[in-house]
Amino acid sequence: MAITRLPSAGFSITIRISVTADASAIGRLTTCVGEAGAIVTALDVVDSDPTTVIVDLTCDTADASHADQVVEALTALDGVDVRKVSDRTFLLHLGGKIEVTPKVSLRNRDELSRAYTPGVARVCLAIAENPDDARRLTIKRNTVAVVTDGSAVLGLGNIGPAAALPVMEGKAALFKRFGGVDAWPVVLDTQDPDEIVAIVRAIAPGYGGINLEDIAAPRCFEIENRLRELLDIPVFHDDQHGTAICVLAALTNALRVVGKKLADVRVVVSGAGAAGTAIMKLLLRQGVGDIIAYDRQGALHRGLPDLNPAWQWLAENTNSGGFSGDLRAALRGADVFIGVSAPNLLTGDDIAAMAPNSIVFALANPDPEVDPREARKHAAVVATGRSDQPNQINNVLAFPGVFRGMLDAHAEEFTEEMAIAAARAIADAVGAEKLNPTVIVPSVFDSRVAPAVAAAVRAAAHAPAPAPAADPG
């Protein structure tokens, strides 16, 4: 059975099977799953009698259709009875993934009187007299709103606020797990920028920071810019800045591996939405040699008509040679490819046409712009957004530590200096002694990363402001 997509834990299933008890039974099951293109991750004997064995077989599949094919293949085996199939991802989401837990005990009237009325009134009056005390005396000091309108959720598109909620819950769980930050989903049933700005402005007093998430470009740029002007707490669009920080960190180390300098390389970026635009702006500010931005309009270049303001800025500040061909042609001789767009746009032959010691970051999820197995045949360094491939570029390396640092510093805004400091901290977390083509970023479970990023962001927040420079947009 030919499976082009890679099996993933995101499509993991557990199949309860009754099978005839003979010496070859277990082997027949695992062989069948392997031949169907899935990966067995666990096999547990649940029960048995003199004639049968009941097992729970867990495997990773490529998608829901592939999971059905695996079950059908097992059902067709002689002596096999498939009793139940459980989708492990849906099981994990039952009832949601986060909850509110009190930090104080309420065991008696004494404690209740201090945590709530009448004692709480004294704290309210103290904050009314000095509003800055809200950071010290409430959850504001450690709380972030994860705000979305559901218009650009993962690779799923405009699926709306309710369907976006599982992603926002997951984001909140990552904030807590990796940064110790209490985050809460705020899913808005509107995609009007004026309404979004008004709502977020109105709820801001209860939070120490705003994390915008999965809001489509170019609307996301306007919303972020307006909120930054209105609020005295940091506003951070993770799809932009979190991705850009992680890409800069990974590219810093990838260039170290191949012995090239950022100022000397030509980069092709597929996808000029929120993530792609932020990546390109950060690379330009770091002195990249040249960038060609590619999106639905083709290669962005000067003179291209009917561009939105974000694309117009890119057209005027990238593509110094005025290239106007297709994506494959843009890649010829390029040093770096960064994809934040759509799956299966390129082949191994396209990567082979790049410069020697090329770098490929194919970050579309769940399926990259090019099959990483094919890319690795030609590129020196390959990274994806997938957890089952080497060099996973994942925003969780950035946003928990970035917000931890901003909250600790009582920062009022997120700055470019913070982004660069965070990227440097992530890159340096790998260490020269561990750096190689398959290790250019630390593991998302490396406990050193978030504290290092937080420390770097705190230092950047307290550093003297840099001299004014021209704003690139």
N, C-alpha and C positions, 0 to 999 in steps of 0.2 A: 504494500500500500504506500503510495508516494504522498508524503506530507511535506509541503513547501514551508509552512510556518513552523517555528520552533516551539516545542512543548514548553509549557510554563506553569509555575505553581499557581498562577492566576486562574488556570482551568484544571485544577486538581480535583479528582473525584475519588471516592472510596466506594468500592463495589463489594457487597456481601455475597459470597458465592458458596454454594454447597457443591462439593465435588466428590466423586467416588474415591474412597480411600485406597490408593495404590501407590507404589513407589514413585511413579512418574507424574502424579497429579499436580504437585506444586510446580514442577518444571514445565508442564504443559501450559499452565496458566501464565507464567512469566514469559515464556517463549511467545505465546499468542499476543500478549500485550506489546512486546518488543517488535514483533513483525507488523503490528498495526501502527507502529510509529510513535508509541507513547513510551514514557519512562517510568518504570516501577520505582517508587520511593519507599514503600513499606509493605510488608505482608505479615499479618498477624493471625494466628490460629485462635478462633473464638470458641469453638466447641468441636467435639468429635464423638463418634460411636464406632462400633466395629465395622461399619460399611461406608461411612461418609465422614468428611471433614468440612467444617464451616470456617471460611477464612474471610478476613477483610483485606482486600487488595487495594492499595492506594497508588495512584499513578498520575503523572502530569501529562496533560494533553494539549493540543495546539489551540483548540477552540471548542465551542459547544457541539458543533457538527462532528468533529473528530472524536469527542467523548462518546457520542452515540455510536460511531463506527467501532470503537474499542469494545463497547458493551455488546454490540451485535456479533463481533468476532468471538467473544467469550461465550455468548449464548449458543453459538453454532457448534461448540466443542461437545463431543460425546461425554456423557456423565456429568455435565456441568449444569447447575441450576442457578441463574442469577436472581437473587431474592430482593435486592435493594440497591439503588444507586444514590449516593449522597454527593451533592456539589459542595465541596468544602468551603468555597468562597461565600456562598449564600449562608451556610451554617454560621460562619464567623460573623456575619452581619445581622443575625437575628437579634432584634431589640436594640440595634445600634451599637456603636463601639466606644462611647464615652459616657461619663456620668458626673454629677456634682457630688463631692464628698466634703462634709464639714471639716474644718481644721481644728475646731474646738469641740470639747465635749459639752453636752447639755444634760447632765445627769440629775440635776436638782434645781430647786427654785433659785438658789444663790447664783448658780452659773447662768440660768435663764435670765435673771434680772440684770446681769452685766452684759450678756451677749445681745439681749433684746431689751424691751422696755422694762423699767424706766432708765436703766443705765445708758443705753445706746443714745438717748437724747443728748447727753453731754458731749458725745463724740460728734453728733450732727452739728451742734452749735459751734464746736471748735472748728469744724471744716467751713461752716458758714462764715466765721470770722476770718479764717485764713484758708482759702481754697487749696493752696499748695499742700496742706496737710492731707488731702485726699490720697496722695501717693503714699503717705506714711501710714495711714490709718484704715485703708480699704484695699480691696483686691486690685485697684487700679495699678498699683506698683508692679503687678506681675501678670496682667491680663491683656490679651490681644483678641481683637475681633477679626475673624476670618470671613471676609465679605465677598459674596459673589452674586451675579445675576443669572448664572447658569447659561451664559451665551457662548462659552468656548471651553467646554469641559473635556479635559484630556484630549483624546483624538476623536471625541464623539460629537463635537459641534454644539449647536444651540439646542440643548435638551431641557432647559428650564431649571428653576430653583429647586423643586422637590427632587428631581433626578440628580441634581448636583450635590444634594445633602450627604450621601455616603462618602463622596470625595472630601468634603469639608470636615466631616467627622474624622476621617483618616488624617487629615492635615492637623487637626487639633490634637489627635493622639500622638502624632510625631512631635509636635511642639513640646508636649509634656514629657515624652520618653527621652528625647535627646537634649532639650534645653531647660527642662523644669519650668516651662512657661505654661500658664493656664490660658488656653485658647478656646474660643467658642464659635461655632458656625453661625453666621448671619446671612441667611439666604433670602434674597429680595425678589419679590414678584413684580419686578419692573425692570425694563431695560432702557429707560429714559435717563440720560446722564444727569439732568437737572434733579430728578427725583432721587437718584442714587446719592448724589452729592448732598442733598438736603437731609436724607435719612441718616447717612453716616455722620454728618455734622451733628445731628441731633443726639445720636447715641454715644458720641465720642467721650463725654465726661466720665463714662464708666470704664474706659479702657486706657491702657498705657501705650497702645500702638494699634495701627490698622494694617492688616495684611489683605490686600486685594488679591483675588484669586479667580482665574478662569473667566475673565471679562474680555470680550472680543476686542481686537484692534480694528480701527483706530480709536474707538470710543474709550478704551482703557487709558490712553494717554491723556485725554482731556480730563477724565475723572480724577486720575492721580494728581495731575498738575493743579487742578482746582482745590482738591482737598489739602494738598501741601500748603497752599496759600492760606487756607481757612483755619487749619488746626495747629495746635501747639504740641502735638504728639507725632511720632514718626509715621509716615505713610509709605508702605513698601509693597510694590506689586511683584509678587514672587515669580510670576511667569516671565517678567522682564528681568528684574535685578537678581533674583536667586539663580536663575539659569545663567545669566551673564557671569556672575561670580564663579560658578562652578566650571563653566567653559574656560574662562580665563585661567583658573587654577590648573585645569587639566592640560590646556594648551601650553602653559608655562613649563610643565614637566615633560610633555611630549616633545617640545622643542629642545629641551635639555637632552632627551634620549637621542634624537636624530642629529644633534649638533648644529641647529639652525637658530637664527635670531629673529625675533618678531619683526624687526624693522626690515628684514630682507625677504620675507615670505609674501606670496600672493595667496589670498584666502578666497574661496568661493562659498557663499552662504546661501543655502536653499531654504527659503522661508523668510519673508520680511514682515512678519507679524510682530506681536509683542516681544516674544523671545528673541527672534532674529534681529530686530531693531536694537534692542538693548545690548545684545552681544556685539553687534557691529559698532555701536557708539563707544562701548568700553574698550574694544580693541583699537579703535581710532585714537582714543585718548591716550592709549599706551604706545602709540607709534607704529602700528602695523604697516607693512610695506604697501599693500594695496588690497582692496576688497571688491569683489563683484557680488552684488546682491541680486538674487533671482527669486521671482515670485510669479503669480498668475499672469502678470503683464509681460513676463520674460525678464531679461536682464535689465535692471534699472539703470538708466543712463540719461545724461543731459539731453533735453529736447523731447523726451517721451511725454506725450500729451495725457491730460486727464488724470494726473496723479493726486492722491490725497496728500495733505501736508507732510505726513511722516515719510511717505515714499518720495516726495519731492525733495526733502532734505537729504535722503540717502542718495538720490540721483545726482545731487549737486556735490556730495562729499565723498563718494566712492567711485569705483570704475574709472580710474584716471585715463585709461585708454579708449573709453567709449565703446566697449564691447557690446554687441547687440545680438549675438547668436544664442543658441539654445544651451541648456545646462551641460550637456555632454561636451559641447565645444568649449564651454568656459573652463571645464576641468582639465583640458589638455595643458600640461605643463604646470598646473597649479600645485602649490606645496601643501595646502590644507583644504579639506572639505568639511564644512559644518552643516549638517542637515537638521532643521527644526521644522519639518514640513509634512511630507506624506510618504507612505511606504512604497518600496520597490520602484523607485525612480531610476535607479542605476544598476549596472551589472559589474561583474569583476573586470570586464574589458575596459569599462570607463575608468575604473580605478587604475588599471595598468597604464593608462595614458597620462596619468599625473606625473609630476617630477619625481626623481629618485628620492627615496626616504620620505615618502608622502605620509600625511597624517589624515585619518578619516574619523570624524565624529558623526555617526549616523544616529540621531537622537529621536527620530519619530517613534512613538510608542502606540501599540505594542510591537509593530513591525517596522524595522528601520528602513531608511531610504535605499540601502543596499544590504544584501545578505552578508552579515559580518564574516561568515566562513569564507565567502568569495573575496571579500575585501582584504582579509588577512593574507591571501595569496600574493598580493601585490603591494599593499601599504605596509610601512614600517610599524605604525601604531594605529590601532583601531579601537574606538570606544563606542558604546551605545548607551541607551537609557535603561537597558534590561538588567535585572538582577542575576540572570542566569548566564551572563557573558562577562568576560574580563573587562575591566575599566568601565564600571558603571558610573556614568555622570548623572548624579541624582541630587536634586535641590535640597534634600535633607542634610547634605553636607554643609549647607549655608544657612538657611533661614532660622533654625533653632538657635544657633550661636549668634547670628546677627541680632535677633530680637533680644536674646539674653543680654548681650552687650549694651544694646540701646536702652533697655529697661533699667539695667544697673547704673548706667550713666545718666539716667533721667534725660535722655536726648529728646530734643524737640523736633528733629528731622533726621531723615536718612540722607547721607551724603555720598558723593563719588569717592571721597577718601576712605570712607568706611568700606565701600565695595572693594576697592583695591587692597585694603588691609586684610579683608576677609579672604580674598582670593589668594593672597600671599600666604596666609596662615594655613589654608587648606593644602596648597602646593607643598609647603615646607613640612607638613605633617607626614608626608611619605618618607622623607629622609633619603639622602644621597645613597646610602648603603642598600636601600631597598628598591630604588628606582630602576625600572626596566620596561620594555615595550608592553608588558601585560600588567604593570602596576604603575600607573601615572597619577592615580588618585587614591586616597585612603579608603578603607572600607567604611560604609555608613555606620557600622557598629563599632568603629574605633572610638573608644571613650575619650581619647585625647582631643578629638577634632572640635567638638562644640565648645569646650572651655578655651581652646586656643583661638577660635574665631571670636568668641565673646571678649577675650582679653584684647585682641587686636582692634575690635570695634570700639571698646571702651577707650583705648589709647587714642584712636583716631577722633573720637568724640571730644576728648579733652585737649587735643593738640590745637595750637594756634591756627586760626583760619588762614588758608593759603591766599596768596595774592589773587585778585580778581582776574579771570580769564574769559575769553570768548565762549559763550554757551553754544555747544554744538546742536542744540535743538531739544 
